[in-house]
Amino acid sequence: MKTSLFDLFKIGIGPSSSHTMGPMRAARRFVSSLETAGLLDRTNRVCAELYGSLALTGIGHGTDRAVLLGLSGEDPATIDPEAIEPKLERIRSSHQLLLAGRKAIPFAERTDLLFHRDTMFPEGAQTHHPNGVRFSAYDDSGAMLASEIFFSIGGGFIISDAEGTSSSPLMTTAQLPYPFRSAAELLQMAADKRLTIWELMLENESALRSAEEVRNGILRIWSVMQGCIDRGMRTEGILPGGLNVRRRAPRLAQRLRDKGSSDPLAPLDWVTVYAMAVNEENAAGGRVVTAPTNGAAGVVPAVARYYRDFIPGADDEGILRYFLVSAAIGILYKENASISGAEVGCQGEVGVACSMAAGGLMAAMNGTNGQIEHAAEIGMEHNLGMTCDPIGGLVQIPCIERNAMGAVKAVHACRIALNESESHKVSLDQVIKTMYLTGLDMQSRYKETSLAGLALNVIEC
C-alpha cells in the first residue's frame, strides 16, 4: 500500500486529471529539475512533445494549456482559475514564456509544443502508458541541456520514465500500522484487529499526520467539493470547446425546487443535479477535486451530498467515514488495476468512482465491513466494459451525464447490499481484476482517443 487518501483526492482544476493536471505537474517538475541542476539560466528554449492519448485528445482536454502553465511554474492545486486565460493570452500574444515564473524564453507554439498523433509512446521510453510527454531544454546554440519523459497515469499522478517514480508523496508500507494489498487482506486485518474499515484507514493516515490534521484535511476536501456543486448549480452558459453544450444543472436544480418534495424520487434527481453540476464545472476548467479522476469527479461528491441532504442523522462523522472508506476502495483499484481512462476505458474512472461512492455511502450509514465490500463490488460489476469515447476529445459528452448515472448507480448499489445478506458470489478483488483485464483487452481506440464509439459516430455541431 503506497497511496494516501490525500493523493487520491487532490484539489486541482478541470477538465482532466490525466490530460490537464498530470501534464501541468510534469511540466512544473521538469522546470524544477532544470533549476535544481543549475540549468535554468542557460535554457533558451523548451520543447514539449505529446504522445498517445495526450496527443489525440490533448487539445480538447486542455493539455496544451496545462503544459504552458506548468512550464510557467503554476501548480493545479494553487492556480487561480480566473487567472488562467489572461496568462495564456500573454504567452501566446508575446510569443514568450516565463520559465518557472522568472526566466523569459522565446516560445513558438508550432515548434515548441508538438502533438505526435500517430505515435503511441516516446521513442526510447521504458514505460508504456498511452499518456506520454517528453520535455527537452536547449541552450542559445541549440545544444540540448536536458530531456525527460513523463507519463500521466490517471488521477493527476505522474511518473518519470527515467526514475520510474511517482511525483506524489506516496506512503511507504513501513510507515503504516495496517498496510493492505487486497480487499480480502483489508477485511481480514480489520476483523483481526476488531476495526471498521474507516477506523483502519484513519490509523494509516494518522501515521503520516495527526488525526486532527486528517480530519481537517478531509473536511477541506469536502468543502471544496460542496463549493464546486454550488457553483455548478448557479452558473449558466455554454461550455467551452465548440460543441455548444449548454450547462443544465442550474435549470434542473430550479425545476426540482419548484416541484418541492412531493416526488418520492426527487432525492435521486438531486443526485443527478449534484453530479452534473460538478462535471460542468470541470468541463469549464473550474476548481474540482480528483475523485479519483477529473472525468469522474462528480460521482463521489454527489453521493456525499445525497447522504448529507437526505439521510436522517447525517453528520460530519458520517462524512469522515465516507471519505476514508471511499479512499480505501480507490487505493485498491489504483494499486491493483488502473484509474486511467486511456489505459482501461471509463470503467477505470466512472466505474471506480461508483464503486468508491457505493462503499463510502455504506460506511457513512454505519454498514458493516462486509456490506461495504459488497456495495463496492456491485458498483463496479455493472460498469465493466465501459469505454472512454469523449466527443471532440472534450470531457462533456458523454462524461457529464455518465457521472450522473454513476452516482445514482452507487446509491442503488449501496441499497442492494444493505438489503442483502453479506454472502455474495463475486468478491471485490475479483471484480477489480476483471476490470483491469477487460481494460487490457479493450481496443485502444475506445480508450480516450476519440477515434471510436460516440466520438466517431456522433456528428460534431
Long-range contacts (C-beta under 8 A, 24 or more apart in sequence): 1-171, 1-173, 1-176, 1-179, 1-180, 1-181, 1-204, 1-331, 1-335, 2-170, 2-171, 2-172, 2-173, 2-335, 3-168, 3-170, 3-171, 3-331, 3-334, 3-335, 4-169, 4-170, 4-171, 4-205, 4-208, 4-327, 5-201, 5-205, 5-214, 5-217, 5-218, 5-323, 5-324, 5-327, 6-205, 6-217, 6-221, 7-157, 7-168, 7-169, 7-170, 8-155, 8-290, 8-291, 8-292, 8-327, 8-330, 8-331, 8-334, 9-221, 9-289, 9-290, 9-291, 9-292, 9-323, 9-327, 10-76, 10-77, 10-155, 10-156, 10-289, 10-290, 11-77, 11-221, 11-224, 11-287, 11-288, 11-289, 12-76, 12-77, 12-156, 12-287, 12-288, 12-289, 12-290, 12-294, 13-76, 13-79, 13-81, 13-84, 13-285, 13-286, 13-287, 13-288, 14-62, 14-281, 14-282, 14-283, 14-284, 14-285, 14-286, 14-288, 14-294, 14-297, 14-395, 15-61, 15-62, 15-282, 15-283, 15-284, 15-285, 15-294, 15-295, 15-394, 15-395, 16-61, 16-62, 16-63, 16-293, 16-294, 16-295, 16-395, 17-154, 17-155, 17-156, 17-290, 17-292, 17-293, 17-294, 17-295, 17-297, 18-53, 18-61, 18-131, 18-152, 18-153, 18-154, 18-155, 18-156, 18-293, 18-294, 18-295, 18-340, 18-341, 18-342, 18-448, 19-53, 19-54, 19-57, 19-58, 19-61, 19-62, 19-63, 19-66, 19-131, 19-152, 20-61, 20-62, 20-63, 20-65, 20-66, 20-76, 20-285, 20-294, 21-66, 21-76, 21-156, 21-290, 21-294, 22-131, 22-150, 22-152, 22-153, 22-154, 22-156, 22-157, 22-158, 23-50, 23-54, 23-58, 23-63, 23-66, 23-67, 23-70, 23-133, 23-150, 23-152, 24-66, 24-67, 24-69, 24-70, 24-74, 24-75, 24-76, 25-70, 25-75, 25-76, 25-156, 25-158, 25-167, 26-70, 26-133, 26-135, 26-150, 26-152, 26-158, 26-167, 27-66, 27-67, 27-68, 27-69, 27-70, 27-71, 27-133, 27-135, 28-70, 28-71, 28-73, 28-74, 28-75, 29-150, 29-158, 29-160, 29-167, 30-70, 30-71, 30-135, 30-137, 30-146, 30-148, 30-150, 31-70, 31-71, 31-73, 31-99, 31-100, 32-100, 33-146, 33-148, 34-99, 34-100, 34-137, 34-145, 34-146, 35-100, 37-146, 39-137, 39-145, 39-146, 40-99, 40-100, 40-102, 40-103, 41-103, 42-139, 42-140, 42-145, 43-99, 43-103, 43-105, 43-137, 43-138, 43-139, 43-145, 44-105, 44-106, 44-138, 44-139, 44-140, 45-105, 45-106, 45-112, 45-137, 45-138, 45-142, 46-71, 46-97, 46-99, 46-105, 46-112, 46-135, 46-136, 46-137, 46-138, 47-111, 47-112, 47-113, 47-114, 47-135, 47-136, 47-138, 48-112, 48-113, 48-114, 48-133, 48-134, 48-135, 49-114, 49-116, 49-122, 49-133, 49-134, 49-135, 49-136, 50-113, 50-114, 50-115, 50-116, 50-132, 50-133, 51-116, 51-119, 51-120, 51-121, 51-122, 51-130, 51-132, 51-133, 51-134, 52-119, 52-120, 52-121, 52-129, 52-130, 52-131, 52-132, 52-342, 53-130, 53-131, 53-342, 53-447, 53-448, 53-449, 54-130, 54-131, 54-132, 54-133, 54-152, 55-115, 55-116, 55-117, 55-119, 56-117, 56-393, 56-448, 56-449, 56-450, 56-451, 57-390, 57-393, 57-448, 57-449, 57-450, 58-115, 58-393, 59-115, 59-393, 60-241, 60-390, 60-392, 60-393, 60-394, 60-395, 60-450, 61-393, 61-394, 61-395, 62-285, 64-109, 64-113, 67-113, 67-133, 68-97, 68-107, 68-113, 71-97, 71-99, 71-100, 72-97, 72-98, 72-99, 72-100, 72-101, 73-98, 73-99, 73-100, 73-101, 73-102, 74-101, 76-156, 81-285, 81-286, 81-287, 84-285, 120-444, 122-149, 122-161, 124-149, 125-149, 125-151, 125-161, 126-161, 126-164, 127-151, 127-159, 127-161, 127-164, 129-153, 129-159, 129-340, 129-342, 129-343, 130-342, 130-343, 130-444, 130-447, 130-448, 131-340, 131-342, 132-161, 153-338, 153-340, 153-343, 154-292, 154-293, 154-334, 154-338, 154-339, 154-340, 154-341, 154-342, 154-343, 154-348, 154-349, 155-290, 155-292, 155-293, 155-334, 155-339, 155-340, 156-290, 156-293, 156-294, 157-334, 171-204, 171-207, 171-208, 175-207, 175-208, 176-204, 176-207, 177-203, 177-204, 177-207, 178-203, 178-204, 179-204, 181-335, 181-336, 182-332, 182-336, 182-429, 183-332, 183-373, 183-376, 183-427, 183-428, 183-429, 183-432, 184-427, 184-429, 186-328, 186-332, 187-369, 187-370, 187-373, 190-369, 191-369, 196-321, 196-363, 196-369, 197-324, 197-325, 197-328, 197-363, 197-369, 197-372, 198-320, 198-321, 198-324, 198-325, 198-328, 198-363, 200-328, 201-324, 201-325, 201-327, 201-328, 202-320, 202-324, 205-324, 215-320, 218-319, 218-320, 218-323, 218-324, 219-316, 219-319, 219-320, 221-289, 221-323, 222-301, 222-304, 222-319, 222-323, 224-287, 224-288, 224-289, 225-278, 225-289, 225-291, 225-300, 225-301, 225-304, 225-305, 226-301, 226-305, 227-287, 228-277, 228-278, 228-281, 228-286, 228-287, 228-288, 228-289, 228-297, 228-301, 229-274, 229-277, 229-278, 229-301, 229-302, 229-305, 230-277, 231-277, 231-281, 231-286, 232-276, 232-277, 232-278, 232-279, 232-280, 232-281, 232-286, 233-273, 233-274, 233-277, 235-280, 235-281, 235-284, 239-280, 239-283, 239-284, 239-394, 239-396, 240-283, 240-284, 240-285, 241-283, 241-392, 241-394, 241-396, 242-392, 242-394, 242-460, 243-391, 243-392, 243-394, 243-396, 243-397, 243-460, 243-461, 244-461, 245-283, 245-394, 245-396, 245-397, 245-400, 247-280, 248-276, 248-280, 248-400, 249-273, 249-276, 249-277, 249-280, 252-276, 253-277, 267-306, 267-309, 267-310, 268-408, 268-411, 270-305, 270-306, 270-309, 270-310, 271-302, 271-303, 271-305, 271-306, 271-404, 271-407, 271-408, 271-411, 272-302, 272-404, 272-407, 272-408, 274-298, 274-301, 274-302, 274-305, 274-306, 274-407, 275-299, 275-301, 275-302, 275-403, 275-404, 275-406, 275-407, 276-400, 276-401, 276-403, 276-404, 278-302, 278-403, 279-395, 279-399, 279-400, 279-403, 280-400, 282-395, 283-394, 283-395, 283-396, 283-399, 283-400, 291-326, 291-353, 291-356, 292-330, 292-333, 292-334, 292-339, 292-349, 292-352, 292-353, 292-356, 293-339, 293-340, 293-341, 293-349, 293-353, 294-395, 295-341, 295-346, 295-349, 295-350, 295-388, 295-395, 295-399, 296-346, 296-349, 296-350, 296-352, 296-353, 296-403, 296-406, 297-353, 297-403, 298-400, 298-403, 298-404, 298-406, 298-407, 299-350, 299-353, 299-354, 299-356, 299-357, 299-403, 299-406, 299-407, 299-410, 300-326, 300-353, 300-356, 300-357, 300-360, 302-357, 302-403, 302-404, 302-407, 303-357, 303-358, 303-360, 303-361, 303-407, 303-410, 303-411, 304-357, 304-360, 304-364, 306-361, 306-407, 306-411, 307-361, 307-364, 307-365, 311-364, 311-365, 314-364, 318-364, 318-365, 318-366, 319-364, 321-360, 321-363, 321-364, 321-366, 322-360, 322-361, 322-363, 322-364, 323-360, 324-363, 325-359, 325-360, 325-362, 325-363, 325-372, 326-356, 326-357, 326-359, 326-360, 326-363, 327-356, 328-359, 329-355, 329-356, 329-359, 329-360, 329-376, 329-428, 330-356, 332-428, 332-429, 332-432, 333-432, 333-435, 336-429, 336-432, 336-433, 336-436, 337-432, 337-433, 337-435, 337-436, 337-439, 338-436, 338-439, 341-388, 341-447, 341-448, 342-388, 342-447, 342-448, 342-449, 343-439, 343-447, 344-435, 344-436, 344-438, 344-439, 344-440, 344-442, 344-447, 345-385, 345-386, 345-387, 345-388, 345-438, 345-439, 345-442, 345-446, 345-447, 345-448, 346-383, 346-386, 346-387, 346-388, 346-402, 347-380, 347-383, 347-384, 347-385, 347-386, 347-435, 347-438, 347-439, 348-435, 348-439, 349-388, 350-383, 350-386, 350-399, 350-402, 350-403, 350-405, 350-406, 351-379, 351-380, 351-383, 351-384, 351-386, 351-406, 351-435, 352-380, 352-435, 353-403, 353-406, 353-410, 354-379, 354-380, 354-383, 354-406, 354-407, 354-409, 354-410, 354-413, 355-379, 355-380, 355-383, 355-410, 355-413, 355-428, 355-431, 357-406, 357-407, 357-410, 358-409, 358-410, 358-411, 358-413, 358-414, 358-417, 359-414, 361-410, 361-411, 361-414, 362-414, 362-417, 362-418, 365-414, 365-418, 367-414, 367-417, 367-418, 368-422, 370-422, 371-417, 371-418, 371-422, 372-417, 373-427, 373-428, 374-417, 374-420, 374-422, 374-424, 375-413, 375-414, 375-416, 375-417, 375-418, 376-413, 376-428, 377-424, 377-426, 377-427, 377-428, 377-430, 377-431, 378-413, 378-416, 378-417, 379-409, 379-410, 379-413, 380-428, 380-431, 380-432, 380-435, 381-426, 381-431, 382-409, 382-413, 383-409, 384-431, 384-434, 384-435, 384-438, 385-438, 385-442, 387-442, 387-446, 387-447, 387-452, 387-453, 388-446, 388-447, 388-448, 389-446, 389-448, 389-450, 389-452, 389-453, 389-454, 389-455, 389-456, 390-448, 390-450, 390-454, 390-455, 391-450, 391-454, 391-455, 391-458, 391-460, 392-450, 392-455, 392-460, 393-450, 393-455, 397-454, 397-458, 398-454
